[in-house]
Amino acid sequence: MSKSRTAYQHNVHKFQRSLLNLVISDALAAIIKYQNILLALENDIFMELPVELSKKFFDPQHLKLEPAFNAYKASNINKLANFINNKKCPTSNLIDSTFENWIVNLSNTEIPVNVNDVLKMGPKYGIPFKPHRIPTNKLISDFESKISFIPSDRRNMARQDFTNALEKFINTPSLIHGDKNILHEINETKIFQNNNQDLLFLKADKGNTTVVMNKQMYEEKMLQHLSNNNAYKVVRYDLTCTLQQEVKKLTMNRSKSKLISDQLRRQIAKTDCLPPRAYGLPKIHKPDTPVRIIVSFTDSPTINLARFLSEWIGNNIVPPLSRVRDSFALVNSIRNFRLPPDHVLVSLDVVSLFTNVPHDLANNAVKQRWHQLVDKIPVPLNELIKALHICFKAAIFKFNQNIYAQTYGLPMSSPLSPILSDLVLDDLEQYCLNKLDFKPSFYFRYVDDIITAVPSDKVAEMLSVFNQFHPRLQFTSEIEFNHRISFLDVLIINDNQLIKTDWFHKATWSQGI
């Protein structure tokens, strides 16, 4: 091995260690911060409440949290041990070719092996940098954004270590052999793409799989989806300029009325806007590979208005206990739960949520929660509703040369739509659960997916009640099969009425990071 390659590997290793130490210091500082906050809260409780009452509160908390903490700790120790035991030396071919499901070729073009290997990397693969192309400014910016969590007396030393590692990496004379091979194959892939302009390289709707498709096939699938007259229609006008002027007028009036600052007005009102653009993600897990429509709102007239509204509403309304933030929260809520006799696991799913949420239900959901918002946002209720109405009108997008408008519902991919949909589903949940003549054993929701447990003879009744709330909001149901049901990426097991969980991977899982 040459001296230059040895120096390069040493510098890379040192650079990675510096970054890892920074991440560890960041995490440690955050842990210490929250430990101090918890300690202060505990002291306040002990000061305000009698000792016996305080102990009755804290003892059950410790009994519940300590097993969970020990389980996470043991899991992380096992992961670290596996990483150490399975550590391998790099080889000349750094691309793992064993996972064929990382790429799906739906085109009629044969893809060369080296190009195929590059496409298997996926969007999260860390491409090696040539020393003169290292994004130094971004690295420094990211470093400075994290260094505030490090104690002040250690920051200059951390900066010096970081700078030295970066300089040595930049001044490395050459790349290692493996990195040269990857960059060579990436260059050949770019040449292949340039010579095959008819091919599109897309990310699958689920997982990290890369999908290769002819442009004609892609456009046919997109147009097939957009031909649904119940959801979309082609319009002859582009509302981009109109919406830009409406947002400008709204914010200008609010600024003159001193409801918002002039700085906030400039942040919300955009100029030189573009219409939202639509693209499709192939659903390779479904027959005939349909596409899921995604609309990009970047640079659209209402993007900043929708972001501020979503923060004002989402950050100040208390969600119900039935909402779970992720799979871990779900597992902690249902693991070792014992179901009553004859109860079965059922999942409910809303059909095309955003495009079916009525505007009036979204407005009413906000109005009913105004008491939580009135002291938290800078505008009165009537002005908030006006702003929502402008965002609703932004349900337009461009595909190829046509402008499409949604015929119903909330704008797809708008930052505001998930918040309003959550509120509408919260209202639906309360209405339906009150109307049922039985109470589910448990009930949890993540976005538009619901997992619950009900008597086996009440499943049809529950589905009927949920579908009566509004004709546009319709649900499908799935009952446990072989005492198992999947929800998010969790496999929920009904083991003689005792709930157990395991991780679940769909057929489209590419085993990528």
PLY file of the C-alpha trace (Angstrom):
ply
format ascii 1.0
element vertex 513
property float x
property float y
property float z
element edge 512
property int vertex1
property int vertex2
end_header
0.00 0.00 0.00
1.42 3.40 -0.99
2.23 6.09 1.54
-0.30 8.46 -0.05
-3.12 5.92 0.29
-2.12 5.19 3.89
-2.13 8.91 4.70
-5.50 9.31 3.00
-7.07 6.49 4.99
-5.57 7.85 8.21
-6.94 11.33 7.55
-10.38 10.00 6.59
-10.46 7.92 9.75
-9.42 10.89 11.90
-11.95 13.16 10.19
-14.72 10.63 10.81
-13.67 10.27 14.44
-13.79 14.06 14.88
-17.31 14.19 13.47
-18.37 11.22 15.59
-16.96 12.84 18.72
-18.90 15.97 17.88
-22.13 13.98 17.55
-21.44 12.20 20.84
-20.70 15.52 22.59
-23.89 16.96 21.12
-25.95 14.02 22.41
-24.26 14.12 25.82
-24.94 17.85 26.18
-28.60 17.30 25.30
-28.88 14.45 27.84
-27.32 16.58 30.59
-29.63 19.47 29.70
-32.78 17.36 29.97
-31.53 15.58 33.09
-31.17 18.98 34.77
-34.66 19.97 33.63
-36.14 16.73 35.01
-34.24 17.13 38.27
-35.56 20.67 38.69
-39.12 19.48 38.02
-38.77 16.67 40.54
-37.50 19.11 43.15
-40.44 21.44 42.47
-42.90 18.56 42.90
-41.29 17.48 46.18
-41.43 21.08 47.42
-45.11 21.54 46.52
-46.54 18.13 47.50
-46.28 16.01 50.62
-43.49 13.43 50.50
-45.82 10.42 50.54
-47.95 11.81 47.73
-44.84 12.61 45.69
-43.54 9.06 46.14
-46.88 7.63 45.04
-46.49 9.64 41.83
-42.84 8.89 41.09
-42.67 5.20 42.04
-45.05 3.99 39.28
-43.22 6.20 36.77
-39.88 4.64 37.64
-41.33 1.12 37.55
-42.69 1.76 34.06
-39.73 3.63 32.57
-36.84 1.60 34.00
-37.65 -1.62 32.04
-38.03 0.40 28.84
-34.71 2.15 29.45
-32.96 -1.14 30.17
-34.44 -2.70 27.03
-33.23 0.18 24.82
-29.82 0.07 26.52
-29.46 -3.69 25.98
-30.56 -3.30 22.35
-27.95 -0.61 21.68
-25.22 -2.66 23.39
-26.12 -5.62 21.15
-26.02 -3.40 18.05
-22.57 -2.11 18.99
-21.31 -5.64 19.61
-22.65 -6.77 16.22
-20.98 -3.84 14.46
-17.65 -4.69 16.11
-17.91 -8.43 15.44
-19.01 -8.01 11.82
-16.51 -5.30 10.91
-14.96 -6.09 7.52
-12.00 -4.67 5.65
-12.92 -2.71 2.50
-12.53 -4.54 -0.78
-11.96 -3.27 -4.28
-15.69 -3.55 -5.02
-17.47 -1.46 -2.39
-20.93 -1.88 -3.93
-22.88 -4.83 -2.56
-24.38 -6.67 -5.51
-26.28 -9.27 -3.50
-29.52 -7.31 -3.08
-31.16 -7.43 -6.49
-34.32 -5.74 -5.19
-32.45 -2.43 -4.87
-33.26 -1.78 -8.54
-36.28 -2.61 -10.70
-35.90 -2.19 -14.45
-39.30 -1.68 -16.11
-37.81 -0.38 -19.35
-37.00 -2.29 -22.51
-33.33 -1.26 -22.29
-30.66 -3.58 -20.95
-28.61 -1.86 -18.26
-24.85 -2.57 -18.10
-23.58 -4.28 -14.97
-21.50 -1.33 -13.77
-24.43 1.09 -14.23
-26.72 -1.39 -12.51
-24.35 -1.47 -9.52
-24.34 2.33 -9.23
-28.14 2.53 -9.42
-28.36 0.03 -6.56
-26.63 2.52 -4.29
-29.84 4.48 -3.84
-30.25 8.14 -2.84
-28.69 7.70 0.61
-25.36 6.26 -0.49
-22.34 8.34 0.58
-20.53 9.22 -2.65
-16.79 9.89 -2.08
-15.66 13.48 -2.67
-12.66 14.49 -4.65
-10.57 16.76 -2.37
-11.12 19.88 -4.51
-14.89 19.31 -4.55
-15.46 18.94 -0.81
-18.37 21.23 0.26
-16.22 23.06 2.82
-18.68 25.88 3.46
-21.54 23.47 4.19
-19.38 21.34 6.49
-18.33 24.42 8.48
-21.93 25.66 8.62
-23.18 22.28 9.88
-20.33 22.14 12.40
-21.13 25.60 13.79
-24.84 24.78 14.02
-24.01 21.89 16.36
-21.13 23.33 18.36
-23.44 25.49 20.48
-24.35 22.34 22.42
-20.72 21.81 23.45
-19.55 23.54 26.66
-18.04 26.92 25.78
-14.60 26.07 27.17
-14.29 23.15 24.70
-15.53 24.85 21.53
-12.24 26.34 20.33
-10.47 23.01 20.76
-13.26 21.28 18.80
-12.97 23.91 16.06
-9.20 23.36 15.86
-9.56 19.56 15.62
-12.25 19.91 12.99
-10.20 22.39 10.95
-7.05 20.25 11.08
-8.92 17.13 9.97
-10.62 19.01 7.13
-7.36 20.57 5.91
-5.54 17.24 5.93
-8.40 15.61 4.04
-8.42 18.37 1.41
-4.65 18.16 0.98
-4.64 14.39 0.54
-2.72 13.69 -2.69
-5.01 10.98 -4.10
-8.08 8.84 -3.55
-7.92 5.25 -2.42
-8.43 2.58 -5.08
-11.98 1.73 -4.01
-13.14 5.35 -4.19
-11.58 5.72 -7.63
-13.56 2.70 -8.82
-16.83 4.13 -7.51
-16.24 7.55 -9.10
-15.31 5.87 -12.39
-18.53 3.84 -12.39
-20.56 6.94 -11.50
-19.05 8.74 -14.48
-19.92 5.80 -16.75
-23.48 5.91 -15.38
-23.76 9.59 -16.31
-22.58 8.75 -19.83
-25.17 5.96 -20.02
-27.90 8.38 -18.93
-26.87 10.95 -21.52
-26.95 8.29 -24.23
-30.39 7.06 -23.12
-32.48 10.20 -22.80
-35.66 8.12 -23.02
-35.00 6.54 -19.63
-36.10 7.90 -16.25
-34.45 6.88 -12.99
-37.03 7.17 -10.21
-37.33 6.40 -6.53
-39.98 3.81 -5.67
-42.98 4.88 -3.60
-41.93 2.52 -0.80
-38.40 1.76 0.32
-35.11 2.87 -1.26
-35.49 0.97 -4.51
-34.47 2.68 -7.77
-36.93 2.20 -10.65
-35.90 2.52 -14.30
-38.76 3.37 -16.64
-39.22 4.66 -20.18
-40.54 8.21 -20.37
-43.50 7.12 -22.46
-44.52 4.50 -19.90
-44.11 7.03 -17.08
-46.23 9.66 -18.81
-48.94 7.12 -19.64
-49.15 6.06 -16.00
-49.25 9.68 -14.84
-51.99 10.60 -17.31
-53.94 7.49 -16.39
-53.94 8.63 -12.77
-54.74 12.25 -13.64
-57.67 11.19 -15.84
-59.72 10.49 -12.72
-62.39 13.19 -13.10
-63.50 12.74 -9.51
-60.13 13.99 -8.31
-58.59 16.20 -11.02
-59.50 18.34 -13.99
-57.53 20.23 -16.63
-57.99 24.00 -16.37
-57.24 26.73 -18.87
-55.92 29.22 -16.38
-52.91 29.40 -14.09
-53.71 30.79 -10.65
-50.07 31.38 -9.76
-50.06 35.16 -10.31
-53.53 35.55 -8.77
-52.54 33.67 -5.62
-49.29 35.61 -5.39
-51.25 38.88 -5.43
-53.78 37.57 -2.87
-51.03 36.58 -0.45
-49.34 39.95 -0.96
-52.61 41.83 -0.32
-53.43 39.74 2.76
-50.04 40.24 4.37
-49.89 43.93 3.43
-53.24 44.59 5.11
-52.23 42.65 8.21
-48.93 44.55 8.36
-50.69 47.93 8.09
-53.05 46.84 10.88
-50.00 45.98 13.03
-51.18 42.38 13.34
-47.92 41.11 11.87
-44.51 42.70 11.55
-43.14 43.99 8.28
-40.42 41.35 8.53
-43.02 38.58 8.79
-44.89 40.08 5.83
-41.75 39.82 3.69
-41.17 36.25 4.84
-44.68 35.13 3.85
-45.26 37.05 0.61
-43.23 35.51 -2.23
-42.34 36.98 -5.61
-41.44 35.30 -8.91
-43.51 32.27 -7.94
-43.93 29.08 -9.91
-46.96 26.78 -10.06
-46.69 23.58 -8.00
-45.29 20.71 -10.08
-46.49 17.12 -10.07
-44.42 13.96 -10.43
-45.06 10.30 -9.76
-43.45 7.60 -7.62
-43.88 4.05 -8.97
-45.77 1.67 -6.68
-43.74 -1.45 -7.45
-45.58 -3.36 -4.72
-48.86 -3.17 -6.68
-49.93 -4.87 -9.94
-49.10 -2.97 -13.15
-46.97 -0.52 -11.12
-49.24 2.53 -10.87
-47.77 5.83 -9.72
-48.50 7.90 -6.63
-48.88 11.57 -7.44
-46.58 13.91 -5.50
-46.89 17.67 -5.82
-43.89 19.88 -5.13
-44.91 23.23 -3.62
-41.38 24.66 -3.70
-41.47 28.32 -4.87
-45.28 28.23 -5.10
-47.27 31.35 -4.04
-48.68 29.93 -0.79
-45.76 27.81 0.41
-44.58 30.25 3.09
-48.10 31.17 4.18
-48.95 27.48 4.54
-45.77 26.87 6.55
-46.52 29.63 9.04
-50.15 28.56 9.39
-49.14 24.94 9.95
-46.70 26.00 12.68
-49.20 28.32 14.36
-51.93 25.70 14.36
-49.89 22.53 14.80
-47.67 23.82 17.61
-50.50 25.22 19.72
-53.25 22.62 19.56
-52.98 19.72 22.01
-53.34 16.42 20.11
-55.47 13.58 21.51
-53.77 10.69 23.28
-54.78 8.40 20.41
-52.24 10.00 18.06
-48.84 8.29 18.06
-45.77 10.05 16.71
-43.95 6.94 15.44
-43.61 3.17 15.63
-41.70 3.28 18.93
-44.50 5.21 20.64
-47.01 2.69 19.32
-45.00 -0.28 20.56
-44.62 1.27 24.01
-48.39 1.85 24.16
-49.60 -1.62 23.20
-46.82 -4.07 24.10
-47.95 -6.65 26.69
-51.50 -5.28 26.51
-54.06 -8.02 27.20
-57.19 -8.03 25.05
-60.60 -9.05 26.39
-61.96 -12.38 25.10
-63.17 -12.42 21.49
-61.47 -9.11 20.64
-59.53 -8.98 17.37
-57.00 -6.57 15.88
-58.32 -4.32 13.13
-56.70 -1.62 11.03
-58.59 1.18 9.28
-57.23 3.23 6.40
-58.68 6.40 4.86
-59.00 6.34 1.08
-57.00 9.25 -0.45
-57.14 11.47 2.62
-55.96 14.91 1.43
-58.04 14.99 -1.72
-61.18 14.08 0.23
-61.03 16.38 3.29
-63.86 18.94 2.92
-62.90 22.59 3.39
-65.83 23.24 5.71
-64.76 20.43 8.06
-61.21 21.80 8.12
-62.48 25.32 8.90
-64.80 24.02 11.63
-61.99 21.98 13.17
-59.92 25.17 13.55
-62.87 27.20 14.85
-63.68 24.60 17.51
-60.11 24.84 18.80
-59.83 28.61 18.65
-59.68 28.78 22.45
-56.28 27.05 22.22
-55.04 29.45 19.54
-56.46 32.84 20.48
-53.50 33.86 22.65
-50.85 32.10 20.57
-51.13 33.52 17.04
-51.01 37.16 15.88
-54.25 37.33 13.84
-57.94 37.08 14.76
-60.07 34.11 13.76
-61.67 35.74 10.71
-58.24 36.61 9.28
-57.01 33.08 9.95
-59.96 31.66 7.99
-59.20 34.04 5.09
-55.62 32.79 5.02
-56.81 29.17 5.05
-59.14 29.92 2.13
-56.23 31.24 0.05
-54.24 28.09 0.79
-57.22 25.93 -0.22
-57.27 27.63 -3.62
-53.67 26.54 -4.20
-54.81 22.99 -5.06
-53.37 23.35 -8.57
-50.28 21.86 -10.18
-48.53 21.52 -13.49
-47.63 18.33 -15.32
-45.99 18.56 -18.72
-47.70 21.57 -20.31
-51.09 21.21 -18.62
-52.39 22.88 -15.47
-54.52 20.61 -13.29
-56.80 21.47 -10.40
-58.01 19.18 -7.67
-61.77 18.94 -7.78
-62.01 18.48 -4.03
-60.08 18.41 -0.78
-56.89 19.94 0.52
-53.87 20.69 -1.68
-51.62 17.67 -1.97
-48.17 18.11 -0.41
-49.01 21.51 1.10
-47.39 21.86 4.56
-50.81 22.82 5.92
-52.72 19.76 4.72
-51.38 17.21 7.26
-52.23 19.49 10.19
-55.79 20.17 9.04
-56.34 16.51 8.13
-55.25 15.49 11.63
-57.79 17.87 13.17
-60.61 16.59 10.96
-59.74 12.99 11.79
-59.64 13.91 15.49
-63.22 15.19 15.17
-64.22 12.11 13.19
-62.69 9.89 15.85
-64.58 11.58 18.66
-67.86 11.43 16.75
-67.53 7.78 15.78
-66.27 6.44 19.11
-69.12 8.20 20.90
-71.64 6.73 18.47
-70.47 3.14 18.87
-72.35 1.06 21.43
-69.08 -0.55 22.55
-65.61 0.71 23.48
-62.50 -0.53 21.64
-59.83 -2.13 23.81
-57.35 0.36 22.42
-57.35 2.87 19.58
-54.30 4.59 18.05
-53.76 6.62 14.90
-50.80 7.61 12.81
-51.74 10.12 10.07
-54.55 8.33 8.18
-53.89 4.82 9.54
-55.77 3.49 12.56
-55.08 0.40 14.65
-57.66 -0.80 17.14
-59.02 -3.89 18.87
-62.77 -4.58 18.99
-65.12 -7.53 19.49
-64.97 -9.81 16.47
-68.70 -9.42 15.78
-68.49 -5.59 15.83
-65.97 -5.01 13.04
-68.59 -4.41 10.33
-70.56 -2.10 12.60
-67.48 -0.02 13.41
-66.56 0.34 9.72
-70.12 1.40 8.91
-70.10 4.10 11.60
-66.77 5.49 10.40
-68.03 5.63 6.83
-71.16 7.53 7.88
-69.24 10.59 9.14
-68.88 12.13 5.67
-69.50 10.64 2.21
-66.06 11.75 0.97
-64.15 10.28 3.93
-64.33 6.55 3.41
-62.38 3.82 5.18
-61.21 0.34 4.33
-60.55 -2.24 7.04
-58.27 -5.20 7.55
-58.66 -7.86 10.25
-55.81 -9.78 11.81
-54.76 -12.87 9.84
-53.22 -15.82 11.67
-53.41 -13.63 14.80
-51.14 -11.03 13.17
-51.54 -7.65 11.56
-49.03 -5.09 10.28
-49.22 -1.41 11.14
-46.57 1.11 10.09
-43.42 -1.03 10.26
-44.64 -3.02 13.27
-45.98 -6.55 13.23
-48.62 -6.79 15.97
-49.24 -10.30 17.26
-52.33 -11.47 19.15
-50.87 -14.29 21.23
-53.88 -15.70 23.08
-55.12 -12.14 23.70
-51.66 -10.95 24.82
-50.24 -8.31 22.49
-46.68 -8.85 21.28
-44.77 -6.87 18.66
-42.04 -7.39 16.12
-40.62 -5.33 13.26
-42.34 -5.77 9.93
-40.74 -5.25 6.50
-42.84 -4.95 3.36
-41.91 -6.81 0.21
-40.47 -3.57 -1.18
-37.95 -3.22 1.65
-34.52 -2.92 0.06
-32.57 -3.53 3.29
-30.97 -0.15 2.78
-30.26 2.31 5.55
0 1
1 2
2 3
3 4
4 5
5 6
6 7
7 8
8 9
9 10
10 11
11 12
12 13
13 14
14 15
15 16
16 17
17 18
18 19
19 20
20 21
21 22
22 23
23 24
24 25
25 26
26 27
27 28
28 29
29 30
30 31
31 32
32 33
33 34
34 35
35 36
36 37
37 38
38 39
39 40
40 41
41 42
42 43
43 44
44 45
45 46
46 47
47 48
48 49
49 50
50 51
51 52
52 53
53 54
54 55
55 56
56 57
57 58
58 59
59 60
60 61
61 62
62 63
63 64
64 65
65 66
66 67
67 68
68 69
69 70
70 71
71 72
72 73
73 74
74 75
75 76
76 77
77 78
78 79
79 80
80 81
81 82
82 83
83 84
84 85
85 86
86 87
87 88
88 89
89 90
90 91
91 92
92 93
93 94
94 95
95 96
96 97
97 98
98 99
99 100
100 101
101 102
102 103
103 104
104 105
105 106
106 107
107 108
108 109
109 110
110 111
111 112
112 113
113 114
114 115
115 116
116 117
117 118
118 119
119 120
120 121
121 122
122 123
123 124
124 125
125 126
126 127
127 128
128 129
129 130
130 131
131 132
132 133
133 134
134 135
135 136
136 137
137 138
138 139
139 140
140 141
141 142
142 143
143 144
144 145
145 146
146 147
147 148
148 149
149 150
150 151
151 152
152 153
153 154
154 155
155 156
156 157
157 158
158 159
159 160
160 161
161 162
162 163
163 164
164 165
165 166
166 167
167 168
168 169
169 170
170 171
171 172
172 173
173 174
174 175
175 176
176 177
177 178
178 179
179 180
180 181
181 182
182 183
183 184
184 185
185 186
186 187
187 188
188 189
189 190
190 191
191 192
192 193
193 194
194 195
195 196
196 197
197 198
198 199
199 200
200 201
201 202
202 203
203 204
204 205
205 206
206 207
207 208
208 209
209 210
210 211
211 212
212 213
213 214
214 215
215 216
216 217
217 218
218 219
219 220
220 221
221 222
222 223
223 224
224 225
225 226
226 227
227 228
228 229
229 230
230 231
231 232
232 233
233 234
234 235
235 236
236 237
237 238
238 239
239 240
240 241
241 242
242 243
243 244
244 245
245 246
246 247
247 248
248 249
249 250
250 251
251 252
252 253
253 254
254 255
255 256
256 257
257 258
258 259
259 260
260 261
261 262
262 263
263 264
264 265
265 266
266 267
267 268
268 269
269 270
270 271
271 272
272 273
273 274
274 275
275 276
276 277
277 278
278 279
279 280
280 281
281 282
282 283
283 284
284 285
285 286
286 287
287 288
288 289
289 290
290 291
291 292
292 293
293 294
294 295
295 296
296 297
297 298
298 299
299 300
300 301
301 302
302 303
303 304
304 305
305 306
306 307
307 308
308 309
309 310
310 311
311 312
312 313
313 314
314 315
315 316
316 317
317 318
318 319
319 320
320 321
321 322
322 323
323 324
324 325
325 326
326 327
327 328
328 329
329 330
330 331
331 332
332 333
333 334
334 335
335 336
336 337
337 338
338 339
339 340
340 341
341 342
342 343
343 344
344 345
345 346
346 347
347 348
348 349
349 350
350 351
351 352
352 353
353 354
354 355
355 356
356 357
357 358
358 359
359 360
360 361
361 362
362 363
363 364
364 365
365 366
366 367
367 368
368 369
369 370
370 371
371 372
372 373
373 374
374 375
375 376
376 377
377 378
378 379
379 380
380 381
381 382
382 383
383 384
384 385
385 386
386 387
387 388
388 389
389 390
390 391
391 392
392 393
393 394
394 395
395 396
396 397
397 398
398 399
399 400
400 401
401 402
402 403
403 404
404 405
405 406
406 407
407 408
408 409
409 410
410 411
411 412
412 413
413 414
414 415
415 416
416 417
417 418
418 419
419 420
420 421
421 422
422 423
423 424
424 425
425 426
426 427
427 428
428 429
429 430
430 431
431 432
432 433
433 434
434 435
435 436
436 437
437 438
438 439
439 440
440 441
441 442
442 443
443 444
444 445
445 446
446 447
447 448
448 449
449 450
450 451
451 452
452 453
453 454
454 455
455 456
456 457
457 458
458 459
459 460
460 461
461 462
462 463
463 464
464 465
465 466
466 467
467 468
468 469
469 470
470 471
471 472
472 473
473 474
474 475
475 476
476 477
477 478
478 479
479 480
480 481
481 482
482 483
483 484
484 485
485 486
486 487
487 488
488 489
489 490
490 491
491 492
492 493
493 494
494 495
495 496
496 497
497 498
498 499
499 500
500 501
501 502
502 503
503 504
504 505
505 506
506 507
507 508
508 509
509 510
510 511
511 512
